[in-house]
Amino acid sequence: QVQLVESGGGSVQSGGSLRLSCAASGNIDSSRSMGWFRQAPGKEREGVAAIAIDGRTRYAGSGNGRFTISQDNAKNTLYLQMDSLKHDDTAMYYCAANGPRLGLFDLWWFLQEKYNTWGQGTQVTVSS
């Protein structure tokens, strides 16, 4: 059984930074990508960033240049460094695993239905 546990969320003022972590345990398919998604109240869940097994990364336009996704394979942990946070970044952030394989990563990285394992989420609140 695969388990993903997010941490690092919280409340921060606009312009601040947060680093989210996602600890993975169980049978994570190492040939598949991992990603971060978020869902704001009243909105659809959207892809934020993802990382493929070859280290390739992709970002949604809203976070490009401000967010950095990384992973520590030795610790089975995925990270999302978020800088210059804005009020619009307020959302529940979810870690996702067992996503698109390398050949389809560029096409599908932002599609939640292409990931089959999810964490419980961590809340990020940015005050303006």
VORO-66145 format. One record per atom (N, C-alpha, C): residue number from 1; residue in one letter; x, y, z. Coordinates in steps of 0.05 Angstrom, whole numbers, m for minus. Example, Ala and Ser with C-alpha at 12.3 -4.5 7.8 and 13.67 -1.06 7.14 Angstrom:
REM VORO-66145
(1 "a" (264 m114 156)) (1 "a" (246 m90 156)) (1 "a" (264 m66 156)) (2 "s" (257 m45 142)) (2 "s" (273 m21 143)) (2 "s" (258 1 157)) 
END
This chain:
REM VORO-66145
(1 "q" (17 m24 0)) (1 "q" (0 0 0)) (1 "q" (18 25 0)) (2 "v" (11 44 m17)) (2 "v" (26 68 m20)) (2 "v" (13 90 m3)) (3 "q" (30 105 11)) (3 "q" (19 127 27)) (3 "q" (36 152 22)) (4 "l" (22 174 18)) (4 "l" (35 200 15)) (4 "l" (26 219 37)) (5 "v" (44 231 50)) (5 "v" (38 249 73)) (5 "v" (51 276 68)) (6 "e" (34 296 64)) (6 "e" (44 323 59)) (6 "e" (48 338 86)) (7 "s" (66 357 85)) (7 "s" (71 375 108)) (7 "s" (83 401 98)) (8 "g" (84 420 116)) (8 "g" (97 446 109)) (8 "g" (78 468 102)) (9 "g" (52 463 100)) (9 "g" (34 484 95)) (9 "g" (31 502 119)) (10 "g" (17 524 115)) (10 "g" (12 543 137)) (10 "g" (3 570 126)) (11 "s" (4 590 143)) (11 "s" (m4 617 136)) (11 "s" (20 634 133)) (12 "v" (20 650 112)) (12 "v" (43 667 107)) (12 "v" (33 693 93)) (13 "q" (48 714 97)) (13 "q" (40 739 84)) (13 "q" (49 739 54)) (14 "s" (36 755 39)) (14 "s" (43 758 11)) (14 "s" (72 765 8)) (15 "g" (86 751 m10)) (15 "g" (114 755 m14)) (15 "g" (131 736 1)) (16 "g" (119 721 19)) (16 "g" (134 701 35)) (16 "g" (139 675 21)) (17 "s" (150 656 35)) (17 "s" (158 630 24)) (17 "s" (148 607 41)) (18 "l" (144 585 29)) (18 "l" (138 560 43)) (18 "l" (151 537 28)) (19 "r" (158 516 42)) (19 "r" (168 492 29)) (19 "r" (151 469 38)) (20 "l" (137 458 18)) (20 "l" (120 434 23)) (20 "l" (137 409 20)) (21 "s" (131 389 36)) (21 "s" (144 363 34)) (21 "s" (122 342 31)) (22 "c" (130 320 17)) (22 "c" (112 297 13)) (22 "c" (128 272 18)) (23 "a" (123 259 40)) (23 "a" (137 234 46)) (23 "a" (122 210 35)) (24 "a" (136 195 19)) (24 "a" (123 172 6)) (24 "a" (132 146 19)) (25 "s" (114 128 23)) (25 "s" (121 101 33)) (25 "s" (105 80 17)) (26 "g" (115 56 18)) (26 "g" (101 35 3)) (26 "g" (113 32 m25)) (27 "n" (97 20 m42)) (27 "n" (106 14 m69)) (27 "n" (101 37 m89)) (28 "i" (119 56 m90)) (28 "i" (118 77 m110)) (28 "i" (132 67 m135)) (29 "d" (118 69 m157)) (29 "d" (130 61 m183)) (29 "d" (151 81 m191)) (30 "s" (176 74 m190)) (30 "s" (198 92 m195)) (30 "s" (199 101 m225)) (31 "s" (185 87 m242)) (31 "s" (185 95 m270)) (31 "s" (164 116 m277)) (32 "r" (150 124 m257)) (32 "r" (128 144 m262)) (32 "r" (134 170 m248)) (33 "s" (121 191 m257)) (33 "s" (126 218 m247)) (33 "s" (110 223 m221)) (34 "m" (118 245 m208)) (34 "m" (104 255 m184)) (34 "m" (98 284 m189)) (35 "g" (78 294 m174)) (35 "g" (70 322 m178)) (35 "g" (56 334 m154)) (36 "w" (52 360 m157)) (36 "w" (37 376 m137)) (36 "w" (13 388 m151)) (37 "f" (m10 386 m138)) (37 "f" (m34 398 m148)) (37 "f" (m45 416 m126)) (38 "r" (m64 433 m133)) (38 "r" (m77 450 m112)) (38 "r" (m106 454 m119)) (39 "q" (m121 459 m99)) (39 "q" (m150 465 m103)) (39 "q" (m158 487 m84)) (40 "a" (m167 509 m96)) (40 "a" (m177 532 m81)) (40 "a" (m207 528 m77)) (41 "p" (m219 541 m57)) (41 "p" (m248 538 m52)) (41 "p" (m263 546 m77)) (42 "g" (m282 529 m85)) (42 "g" (m299 535 m108)) (42 "g" (m286 531 m135)) (43 "k" (m261 521 m135)) (43 "k" (m247 518 m161)) (43 "k" (m240 488 m165)) (44 "e" (m233 482 m190)) (44 "e" (m224 455 m197)) (44 "e" (m196 451 m187)) (45 "r" (m189 426 m182)) (45 "r" (m161 420 m175)) (45 "r" (m144 424 m200)) (46 "e" (m121 436 m196)) (46 "e" (m104 442 m219)) (46 "e" (m75 433 m214)) (47 "g" (m61 427 m235)) (47 "g" (m33 419 m233)) (47 "g" (m16 443 m227)) (48 "v" (3 440 m209)) (48 "v" (21 462 m202)) (48 "v" (49 456 m213)) (49 "a" (59 432 m209)) (49 "a" (86 425 m218)) (49 "a" (88 395 m218)) (50 "a" (107 384 m234)) (50 "a" (111 356 m234)) (50 "a" (140 350 m241)) (51 "i" (150 327 m234)) (51 "i" (177 319 m240)) (51 "i" (177 290 m250)) (52 "a" (192 287 m272)) (52 "a" (194 260 m285)) (52 "a" (218 245 m274)) (53 "i" (221 220 m281)) (53 "i" (242 204 m270)) (53 "i" (269 212 m280)) (54 "d" (270 227 m301)) (54 "d" (296 236 m311)) (54 "d" (303 264 m301)) (55 "g" (286 274 m282)) (55 "g" (291 300 m269)) (55 "g" (279 323 m284)) (56 "r" (266 317 m307)) (56 "r" (252 339 m321)) (56 "r" (230 349 m304)) (57 "t" (226 376 m305)) (57 "t" (205 388 m289)) (57 "t" (187 405 m307)) (58 "r" (162 407 m298)) (58 "r" (143 424 m312)) (58 "r" (127 440 m291)) (59 "y" (120 464 m299)) (59 "y" (105 482 m281)) (59 "y" (82 494 m295)) (60 "a" (60 498 m280)) (60 "a" (38 514 m290)) (60 "a" (47 543 m292)) (61 "g" (35 558 m310)) (61 "g" (43 585 m314)) (61 "g" (43 602 m289)) (62 "s" (23 597 m271)) (62 "s" (20 613 m247)) (62 "s" (44 611 m228)) (63 "g" (57 588 m229)) (63 "g" (79 584 m210)) (63 "g" (107 585 m223)) (64 "n" (107 587 m249)) (64 "n" (133 587 m264)) (64 "n" (150 611 m255)) (65 "g" (175 604 m246)) (65 "g" (193 624 m237)) (65 "g" (191 629 m207)) (66 "r" (170 620 m194)) (66 "r" (166 624 m165)) (66 "r" (168 598 m150)) (67 "f" (159 576 m163)) (67 "f" (159 550 m150)) (67 "f" (181 532 m161)) (68 "t" (191 515 m144)) (68 "t" (211 495 m152)) (68 "t" (204 468 m140)) (69 "i" (201 448 m158)) (69 "i" (196 421 m149)) (69 "i" (222 406 m149)) (70 "s" (225 389 m129)) (70 "s" (249 372 m128)) (70 "s" (242 347 m112)) (71 "q" (261 327 m114)) (71 "q" (256 303 m98)) (71 "q" (282 292 m88)) (72 "d" (280 279 m66)) (72 "d" (303 266 m53)) (72 "d" (297 236 m54)) (73 "n" (308 222 m73)) (73 "n" (301 193 m76)) (73 "n" (310 177 m52)) (74 "a" (332 185 m40)) (74 "a" (342 170 m17)) (74 "a" (322 172 6)) (75 "k" (308 194 8)) (75 "k" (289 198 30)) (75 "k" (260 193 21)) (76 "n" (257 186 m4)) (76 "n" (229 182 m15)) (76 "n" (212 206 m9)) (77 "t" (223 229 m14)) (77 "t" (208 254 m8)) (77 "t" (208 273 m31)) (78 "l" (184 284 m36)) (78 "l" (180 304 m57)) (78 "l" (177 331 m44)) (79 "y" (188 352 m56)) (79 "y" (186 379 m45)) (79 "y" (174 399 m65)) (80 "l" (163 420 m54)) (80 "l" (155 443 m70)) (80 "l" (163 468 m55)) (81 "q" (183 481 m65)) (81 "q" (192 507 m54)) (81 "q" (175 529 m67)) (82 "m" (161 544 m51)) (82 "m" (144 565 m62)) (82 "m" (154 592 m52)) (83 "d" (162 609 m70)) (83 "d" (172 636 m63)) (83 "d" (154 657 m75)) (84 "s" (157 682 m64)) (84 "s" (141 704 m74)) (84 "s" (111 697 m75)) (85 "l" (102 686 m54)) (85 "l" (74 676 m53)) (85 "l" (54 699 m55)) (86 "k" (32 693 m69)) (86 "k" (11 713 m73)) (86 "k" (m15 702 m60)) (87 "h" (m34 721 m57)) (87 "h" (m59 713 m45)) (87 "h" (m72 691 m62)) (88 "d" (m69 693 m89)) (88 "d" (m82 673 m106)) (88 "d" (m70 645 m103)) (89 "d" (m48 643 m89)) (89 "d" (m36 616 m84)) (89 "d" (m50 602 m61)) (90 "t" (m68 615 m48)) (90 "t" (m83 603 m26)) (90 "t" (m99 579 m36)) (91 "a" (m94 556 m24)) (91 "a" (m107 531 m33)) (91 "a" (m98 508 m16)) (92 "m" (m112 485 m20)) (92 "m" (m103 460 m8)) (92 "m" (m84 448 m29)) (93 "y" (m60 441 m20)) (93 "y" (m40 430 m38)) (93 "y" (m38 400 m34)) (94 "y" (m38 385 m56)) (94 "y" (m38 356 m55)) (94 "y" (m13 345 m70)) (95 "c" (m1 325 m58)) (95 "c" (20 310 m71)) (95 "c" (8 286 m86)) (96 "a" (18 280 m109)) (96 "a" (8 258 m126)) (96 "a" (31 241 m136)) (97 "a" (27 215 m137)) (97 "a" (47 197 m146)) (97 "a" (36 177 m167)) (98 "n" (55 162 m178)) (98 "n" (47 143 m199)) (98 "n" (33 157 m222)) (99 "g" (46 178 m231)) (99 "g" (36 194 m253)) (99 "g" (45 184 m280)) (100 "p" (44 202 m300)) (100 "p" (51 194 m327)) (100 "p" (80 184 m329)) (101 "r" (83 163 m346)) (101 "r" (110 153 m351)) (101 "r" (125 173 m369)) (102 "l" (151 169 m372)) (102 "l" (168 189 m384)) (102 "l" (159 197 m412)) (103 "g" (151 178 m428)) (103 "g" (143 185 m455)) (103 "g" (118 202 m457)) (104 "l" (101 202 m437)) (104 "l" (77 218 m438)) (104 "l" (77 241 m418)) (105 "f" (100 245 m405)) (105 "f" (101 265 m383)) (105 "f" (94 293 m394)) (106 "d" (106 301 m416)) (106 "d" (101 328 m426)) (106 "d" (72 332 m433)) (107 "l" (59 312 m442)) (107 "l" (31 315 m450)) (107 "l" (11 314 m427)) (108 "w" (18 298 m406)) (108 "w" (m2 292 m386)) (108 "w" (5 302 m358)) (109 "w" (27 315 m353)) (109 "w" (36 319 m326)) (109 "w" (16 334 m309)) (110 "f" (m1 351 m321)) (110 "f" (m19 368 m306)) (110 "f" (m47 356 m303)) (111 "l" (m51 332 m313)) (111 "l" (m78 319 m312)) (111 "l" (m80 301 m287)) (112 "q" (m98 309 m269)) (112 "q" (m100 294 m244)) (112 "q" (m108 265 m248)) (113 "e" (m123 259 m269)) (113 "e" (m133 232 m274)) (113 "e" (m110 213 m282)) (114 "k" (m86 224 m288)) (114 "k" (m63 208 m296)) (114 "k" (m46 200 m272)) (115 "y" (m54 208 m248)) (115 "y" (m41 200 m223)) (115 "y" (m60 183 m207)) (116 "n" (m50 161 m195)) (116 "n" (m68 144 m181)) (116 "n" (m64 142 m151)) (117 "t" (m46 159 m141)) (117 "t" (m41 159 m112)) (117 "t" (m39 188 m103)) (118 "w" (m54 194 m81)) (118 "w" (m56 221 m71)) (118 "w" (m52 223 m41)) (119 "g" (m41 245 m33)) (119 "g" (m40 251 m5)) (119 "g" (m65 264 5)) (120 "q" (m66 270 31)) (120 "q" (m90 282 43)) (120 "q" (m91 312 40)) (121 "g" (m68 324 32)) (121 "g" (m67 353 27)) (121 "g" (m56 369 51)) (122 "t" (m45 392 45)) (122 "t" (m36 411 65)) (122 "t" (m45 439 57)) (123 "q" (m56 453 76)) (123 "q" (m68 480 70)) (123 "q" (m46 501 69)) (124 "v" (m48 517 48)) (124 "v" (m31 541 45)) (124 "v" (m49 565 44)) (125 "t" (m44 584 62)) (125 "t" (m60 609 63)) (125 "t" (m42 633 61)) (126 "v" (m46 649 41)) (126 "v" (m29 673 37)) (126 "v" (m46 698 41)) (127 "s" (m39 714 60)) (127 "s" (m54 738 66)) (127 "s" (m41 761 51)) (128 "s" (m59 778 40)) (128 "s" (m49 801 24)) (128 "s" (m43 825 42)) 
END
